[in-house]
Amino acid sequence: MFSALPETQRVIVTVAAFFAAFFLALTLGKILKRRAGVRLGILYQLFCLTIALYAALSIYGVHASWRNHIGAVTILLSTAFAVALVDRYVWDWYFEKQKQTPIPHFLRELVALVLFLIALLLVLSFGYHAERELKGVVVGSGVIALVLGFAGQNFLSGIIAGMSIQINRPYKVTDWLKVGDTYGEVMEINWRSTRLRTNDGIYLDIPNNEIVKTTIVNLHYPTEVHAMRIRVGVDYNVPPNRVKDALSRASQSANGVLAEPPVKVFLVDFADHAVTYEIKFYMGNHSRINEINDAVRTNVWYELKRQKITIPYPIRTLHVQRAGARSISEDHDEARAILRNEPLFQCLTDAQIDNLVRSSRLDHFGRGEQMVREGAEGESMFVLLRGAANVSVAKNGAAIQVATLSSGDCFGEMSLLTGEPRTATVRAERDCYVMEIGKNVMSQIIHDSPECLQQLSEILAERKMGTEMALRETPPTPEQAAKEHEYRSVFMNRLKDFFSL
């Protein structure tokens, strides 16, 4: 139609057609991008350029063979536009927004690859009619395919492995895996590789053809609850059952260790310098493995220290007593001063308090450890010599802090004097050094001084009322005064029964 026009007009019309087609396609892309959120990139801009060029050549009347090549490139680039529309309206809008079904990244890329292959087949089937022309393309593409085949063996095997992973689904995003000696959280699964993130925030991009060759341990399948193990060496002189009990108590109370399934301890080896025990405990999300392992090991150290169980050194140990270190006698002096000012013991003589201190034991508790647990059985009380602790009680499934303890405070006296379960949980806020007074020591003193029973019952009744008011957050009332009087008689009877008076 335009071949009859003069050359100058044909050039002008051709240039106008080029720019019109280019800007029309570009404007359409901008509208779709801004109003519909279709993600279009550099490939769409190239598509606009080639379609404009093909339109201009057609209008100018160019019939050279290379025009077919430009048309073929235009069709291939149009797949980028088609993929963007499928991503926006099929995957994002229909499946994820309407059906609330997340689509794996791998499936998106697989569909994009299929669309590209369809376009390529259409180009080869209908775009090249001349046998000679097609033969040249086939020969040229065969050489290129041969080169790419040798260079892309790993690439193709990665795609095949990725398809296998998507079909079998041995893991999914957010799962924690053990791949070889590496632990990591699955962040992305694509057609070529699996991306993991370690606890140190390091990203590992492992090709799928490599990951399928190794043993994969999925720590979150079928649930995220899984077991971990820690080994501890203990002195040969300590009976195994005593060690197992201590390790079980220490591990079960560690922050992050699940109550069910319970902790198990196994004797696994008689080593050169120690008997080796293995602690098997259960945890949830593996992202906290460093903190939980630390809590278990820390609790084990403090528990073994309290039980006078030694973790032996594999080498000779030289003990040096520093001149400035505190002695046991200084700790006893400090405990005597605290007990003398404690209302519970004001009825005792100096000799009785001295005997109480010398017959009690000194223990260490680490930061975060439970020194007593609400509801647990107990027949002892504690004197906090150094450190700080928080006192909490359970209410409606939540722990409510009711007091803070510091050096010089006492706790647990209710269990010591009446044998009833612990009424509150006391957790070390900092490392604590405490003296524990047991029932056998207190029993002898009360038998020698039965006149203390009245004072002890009054103090216990007063403290119980204080705890109840703290929980209810109510001021004192006349009814509560009558209740306190009732508590006194109740505690008097309990004291007599508990100490067999």
C-alpha positions in Angstrom: 0.0 0.0 0.0 2.8 2.3 0.8 5.2 1.1 -2.0 3.7 3.7 -4.5 4.6 6.6 -2.3 7.7 8.6 -2.9 10.9 7.5 -1.1 10.9 10.4 1.4 7.2 9.9 2.3 7.8 6.2 2.8 10.7 6.9 5.2 8.6 9.4 7.1 5.7 6.9 7.4 8.0 4.1 8.4 9.7 6.2 11.1 6.2 7.4 12.3 5.0 3.7 12.4 8.1 2.7 14.4 7.6 5.3 17.1 3.9 4.9 17.2 4.1 1.1 17.7 6.9 1.5 20.2 5.2 4.1 22.4 1.8 2.4 22.0 3.2 -0.9 23.3 5.2 0.9 26.0 2.1 2.9 27.2 0.1 -0.3 27.4 2.9 -1.8 29.6 2.9 1.2 31.9 -0.9 1.1 32.3 -0.7 -2.6 33.2 2.2 -2.0 35.6 0.7 1.0 37.4 -3.0 0.1 37.6 -2.9 -3.7 37.6 0.5 -4.4 39.2 1.8 -6.5 36.3 5.6 -6.8 36.8 7.3 -5.9 33.5 11.0 -5.5 33.1 13.7 -5.1 30.5 12.5 -8.0 28.4 9.2 -6.2 27.8 11.0 -3.1 26.7 13.0 -5.2 24.2 9.7 -6.7 23.1 8.3 -3.2 22.4 11.4 -2.3 20.5 11.3 -5.4 18.2 7.6 -5.2 17.6 8.0 -1.5 16.5 11.0 -2.5 14.3 9.0 -5.3 12.7 6.1 -3.1 12.0 8.3 -0.4 10.5 10.0 -3.0 8.2 6.7 -4.4 7.1 5.3 -0.9 6.2 8.5 0.0 4.4 8.2 -3.2 2.4 11.4 -5.0 3.4 11.2 -8.6 2.4 14.7 -9.8 3.3 15.1 -13.0 5.3 16.4 -11.2 8.3 13.0 -9.6 8.8 11.7 -13.1 9.6 14.5 -13.4 12.3 13.3 -10.1 13.9 9.7 -11.5 13.8 10.9 -14.6 15.5 12.7 -12.6 18.2 9.5 -10.6 18.7 7.5 -13.7 19.2 10.0 -15.2 21.7 10.1 -11.9 23.6 6.4 -11.8 23.8 6.6 -14.8 26.2 7.9 -12.4 28.8 4.7 -10.4 28.5 2.6 -13.5 28.6 4.5 -14.8 31.7 4.0 -11.4 33.5 0.2 -11.6 32.8 0.1 -15.2 34.1 2.0 -14.3 37.2 -0.3 -11.4 38.0 -3.7 -12.8 37.1 -3.3 -16.5 37.5 -0.8 -17.1 40.3 -1.2 -13.9 42.4 -4.8 -12.9 41.9 -6.6 -16.2 41.3 -4.6 -18.8 43.4 -3.0 -16.7 46.2 -5.7 -14.0 46.6 -8.9 -15.8 45.7 -8.1 -19.4 46.6 -5.6 -18.6 49.4 -3.2 -21.1 47.9 0.5 -20.1 47.8 2.3 -21.1 44.6 5.9 -22.3 44.8 8.4 -20.2 42.9 9.6 -23.3 41.1 6.1 -23.9 39.5 6.0 -20.3 38.3 9.4 -20.7 36.6 8.4 -24.1 35.1 5.3 -22.6 33.5 7.4 -19.7 32.1 9.8 -22.2 30.6 6.9 -24.1 29.0 5.5 -20.9 27.4 8.9 -20.1 26.0 9.3 -23.6 24.5 5.8 -23.3 22.9 6.8 -20.0 21.4 10.0 -21.5 20.1 8.2 -24.4 18.5 5.7 -22.0 16.8 8.6 -20.0 15.4 10.4 -23.0 14.1 7.2 -24.5 12.7 5.7 -21.5 11.0 8.3 -18.8 10.9 10.8 -20.6 8.6 9.2 -22.1 5.5 12.2 -22.4 3.2 13.9 -25.7 3.7 17.3 -24.2 3.2 16.7 -21.4 5.7 15.4 -23.8 8.3 18.3 -26.2 7.6 20.8 -23.4 8.3 19.0 -22.5 11.5 18.9 -26.2 12.6 22.6 -26.7 11.8 23.5 -23.6 13.6 21.3 -24.3 16.6 22.7 -27.9 16.7 26.2 -26.6 17.1 25.1 -24.1 19.7 23.1 -26.9 21.5 26.2 -29.1 21.5 28.3 -26.4 23.1 25.6 -25.5 25.6 25.0 -29.2 26.4 28.5 -29.7 27.6 28.6 -26.4 29.4 25.1 -26.9 31.0 25.2 -30.5 32.3 25.1 -29.4 35.9 22.5 -26.7 35.1 20.1 -29.3 33.5 20.7 -31.9 36.3 19.9 -29.2 38.8 16.6 -28.5 37.1 15.7 -32.2 37.0 16.7 -32.6 40.7 14.6 -29.5 41.5 11.6 -31.1 39.8 12.1 -34.3 41.9 12.2 -32.2 45.1 9.0 -30.4 44.1 7.2 -33.7 43.4 8.5 -35.7 46.4 8.5 -32.6 48.8 11.0 -33.9 51.3 11.1 -30.4 52.8 9.5 -27.0 52.5 10.2 -23.4 53.2 10.8 -22.7 57.0 11.9 -26.3 57.6 15.2 -26.9 59.4 17.5 -29.4 57.6 20.7 -31.1 58.4 22.6 -31.5 55.2 25.9 -33.3 55.8 27.3 -31.5 58.9 25.4 -28.2 58.2 22.2 -27.1 59.9 20.0 -24.5 58.1 16.5 -23.2 57.6 15.0 -23.5 54.2 14.5 -20.0 52.8 13.8 -20.7 49.1 13.4 -23.7 46.8 13.8 -22.8 43.1 14.3 -24.8 39.9 18.1 -24.8 40.3 19.0 -24.7 44.0 17.9 -24.7 47.6 18.8 -21.7 49.7 19.5 -22.3 53.4 20.2 -19.8 56.3 22.3 -21.0 59.2 22.0 -19.9 62.8 24.8 -17.4 62.1 22.7 -15.7 59.4 24.9 -17.1 56.6 23.1 -18.0 53.4 24.0 -21.2 51.6 23.0 -21.7 48.0 23.2 -25.5 47.4 22.5 -26.8 43.9 19.6 -29.3 43.8 21.7 -31.9 42.0 24.2 -31.8 44.9 21.6 -31.8 47.7 19.8 -34.9 46.4 23.1 -36.8 46.6 23.4 -36.3 50.4 21.4 -37.6 53.3 18.8 -34.9 54.2 17.5 -34.9 57.8 14.4 -32.8 58.1 14.2 -31.7 61.7 10.6 -30.3 61.2 8.9 -33.4 59.7 6.3 -34.5 60.5 6.4 -31.9 63.3 9.0 -29.5 64.5 9.5 -31.4 67.8 12.8 -33.3 67.6 15.4 -34.7 69.9 19.0 -33.3 70.4 21.8 -34.9 72.4 24.6 -33.6 74.6 27.4 -35.6 76.2 28.9 -35.0 79.6 31.9 -36.7 81.3 31.5 -37.4 85.0 33.9 -38.7 87.7 34.1 -42.6 88.0 33.5 -42.5 91.7 29.8 -41.3 91.5 27.1 -43.9 91.1 25.5 -43.8 87.6 21.9 -43.5 88.9 22.8 -40.5 91.0 24.4 -38.9 88.0 21.4 -39.7 85.7 19.0 -38.1 88.2 21.1 -34.9 88.4 21.5 -34.6 84.7 17.8 -35.2 84.1 16.8 -32.6 86.6 19.2 -30.0 85.2 18.2 -30.6 81.6 14.4 -30.7 82.2 14.4 -27.3 83.8 16.5 -25.6 81.1 14.7 -22.9 79.2 13.5 -24.2 75.8 13.5 -27.9 76.7 10.0 -29.4 76.2 8.4 -31.2 79.2 7.0 -33.9 76.8 8.6 -36.1 75.7 10.7 -36.2 78.9 14.5 -35.9 79.1 16.4 -39.2 79.0 20.0 -39.9 80.2 22.1 -42.8 79.0 25.5 -44.1 80.1 27.3 -44.4 76.7 31.0 -44.9 77.4 33.7 -45.6 79.9 36.3 -43.2 78.7 39.9 -42.6 79.8 39.2 -39.8 82.2 35.5 -40.0 82.9 32.2 -41.9 82.5 30.4 -40.4 79.5 26.7 -39.8 79.7 24.4 -38.7 76.9 21.5 -36.3 77.6 18.6 -36.7 75.1 16.1 -33.8 75.2 13.4 -32.5 73.0 13.0 -29.0 71.6 10.7 -27.2 69.1 11.9 -24.8 66.5 15.6 -25.5 65.7 16.4 -21.8 65.4 16.9 -21.7 69.2 19.4 -24.6 69.3 22.4 -22.4 70.5 20.4 -20.9 73.3 18.9 -24.2 74.4 22.2 -26.1 74.3 23.7 -23.3 76.4 20.9 -23.5 78.9 21.2 -27.3 79.3 25.0 -27.2 79.7 24.8 -24.3 82.1 22.2 -26.0 84.3 24.2 -29.2 84.2 27.3 -27.4 85.6 25.3 -25.8 88.5 23.4 -29.0 89.3 26.6 -31.1 89.4 28.3 -28.4 91.5 25.4 -28.5 94.0 25.5 -32.3 94.1 29.3 -32.3 94.6 29.7 -34.3 91.4 32.9 -33.6 89.6 33.4 -33.1 85.9 37.0 -34.4 85.7 39.8 -32.6 83.8 41.7 -34.7 81.2 44.9 -33.1 82.6 46.5 -32.5 86.0 44.9 -29.6 87.9 46.8 -27.3 90.2 44.5 -25.6 92.8 45.7 -22.3 94.1 43.9 -20.6 97.0 43.9 -16.9 96.4 44.4 -14.6 99.4 41.3 -12.6 98.7 38.9 -15.5 98.2 36.0 -15.9 100.6 36.1 -18.8 103.1 33.3 -21.1 104.3 33.5 -19.5 107.7 32.9 -16.1 106.3 29.8 -17.4 104.5 28.6 -18.9 107.8 29.1 -15.6 109.5 27.1 -13.8 106.9 24.3 -16.4 107.2 24.3 -16.1 111.0 23.8 -12.3 110.7 20.9 -12.8 108.2 19.1 -15.4 110.4 19.5 -13.3 113.5 17.5 -10.5 111.8 14.9 -12.9 110.3 11.7 -12.9 112.4 11.4 -16.7 112.0 14.5 -17.3 114.1 14.4 -14.5 116.7 13.2 -17.0 119.2 16.4 -19.1 118.9 19.6 -18.7 120.9 22.9 -17.9 119.3 24.0 -21.4 119.9 21.0 -22.8 118.1 21.5 -20.4 115.1 25.1 -21.4 115.0 24.2 -25.1 114.9 21.6 -24.3 112.2 24.2 -22.7 110.0 26.9 -25.3 110.5 24.5 -28.1 109.7 23.1 -26.6 106.5 24.6 -26.8 103.0 25.8 -24.1 100.6 24.8 -24.2 96.9 25.2 -22.3 93.7 22.4 -21.6 91.2 22.9 -20.1 87.8 21.1 -17.2 86.2 17.7 -18.4 85.0 17.6 -21.6 87.0 14.6 -22.4 89.2 15.6 -22.7 92.8 12.1 -23.8 93.8 9.1 -24.6 91.7 5.5 -23.9 92.6 3.7 -27.1 93.5 6.9 -29.1 94.0 7.5 -31.1 97.2 10.0 -29.6 99.6 11.2 -29.8 103.2 13.7 -27.0 103.3 14.2 -23.2 103.1 16.9 -21.0 101.6 18.9 -18.0 102.7 20.1 -15.9 99.8 23.7 -15.0 100.6 24.6 -13.4 97.2 22.7 -12.7 94.0 19.1 -11.8 93.1 16.0 -13.7 92.4 12.3 -13.3 91.3 9.3 -14.8 93.0 6.3 -15.6 90.9 3.0 -17.5 91.2 0.7 -19.0 88.6 -2.6 -17.4 88.0 -4.9 -18.2 85.0 -2.1 -19.9 83.2 0.3 -17.0 83.5 3.2 -16.4 85.9 2.7 -13.2 88.0 5.8 -11.8 89.7 5.0 -11.0 93.3 8.4 -10.2 94.8 12.1 -9.7 94.2 14.7 -11.2 96.4 18.2 -9.9 97.1 21.1 -10.7 99.4 19.9 -11.3 102.9 16.4 -12.5 102.0 14.9 -15.9 102.9 12.4 -18.1 101.1 10.8 -21.5 101.2 10.1 -21.3 104.9 6.5 -22.6 104.4 7.7 -26.0 103.1 10.4 -26.2 105.8 8.0 -25.7 108.7 4.8 -27.4 107.4 6.0 -29.7 104.6 3.3 -28.4 102.2 4.2 -28.0 98.5 6.0 -24.9 97.3 3.6 -22.0 97.1 5.6 -20.0 94.5 8.4 -20.3 91.9 11.7 -18.7 92.7 14.0 -18.2 89.7 17.6 -16.8 89.9 17.8 -13.4 88.2 21.6 -13.5 88.6 24.0 -16.2 89.7 23.0 -17.0 93.3 24.8 -18.4 96.3 22.4 -19.8 98.9 22.3 -21.7 102.1 19.7 -24.5 102.3 18.3 -25.4 105.7 16.7 -28.9 105.9 13.9 -30.3 108.0 16.2 -32.6 110.0 18.2 -29.6 111.3 15.1 -27.5 112.1 13.3 -30.5 113.7 16.0 -30.8 116.4 15.9 -27.1 117.2 12.1 -27.0 117.5 12.1 -30.1 119.8 14.6 -28.2 122.0 12.5 -24.9 121.9 8.8 -25.8 121.5 7.9 -22.3 122.7 8.8 -21.0 119.2 5.8 -22.7 117.7 3.4 -19.8 118.6 5.7 -17.2 117.0 6.3 -19.3 113.9 2.6 -19.9 113.4 1.9 -16.1 113.6 4.6 -15.3 111.1 3.5 -18.0 108.6 -0.1 -16.8 108.8 0.9 -13.2 108.2 3.0 -14.2 105.1 0.3 -16.3 103.6 -2.2 -13.4 103.9 0.3 -11.1 102.3 0.7 -13.4 99.3 -3.1 -13.7 98.9 -3.6 -10.0 99.0 -0.8 -9.5 96.4 -2.6 -11.9 94.0 -6.0 -10.3 94.5 -4.6 -6.8 94.6 -7.0 -5.8 97.4 -6.3 -3.7 100.6 -6.7 -5.3 104.1 -10.2 -5.8 105.4 -11.7 -6.9 108.8 -12.7 -10.2 107.3 -9.0 -10.8 106.3 -8.0 -10.2 109.9 -10.3 -12.9 111.1 -9.0 -15.2 108.4 -5.4 -14.5 109.5 -6.4 -15.6 113.0 -7.8 -18.8 111.5 -4.5 -19.4 109.6 -2.6 -19.1 112.9 -4.4 -22.0 114.5 -4.1 -24.0 111.2 -0.4 -23.5 111.1 0.0 -24.3 114.7 -1.5 -27.7 114.1 0.5 -28.3 111.0 3.8 -27.4 112.8 2.9 -29.9 115.6 2.0 -32.7 113.1 5.0 -32.1 110.8 7.6 -32.1 113.6 5.7 -34.8 115.6 5.2 -32.6 118.7 
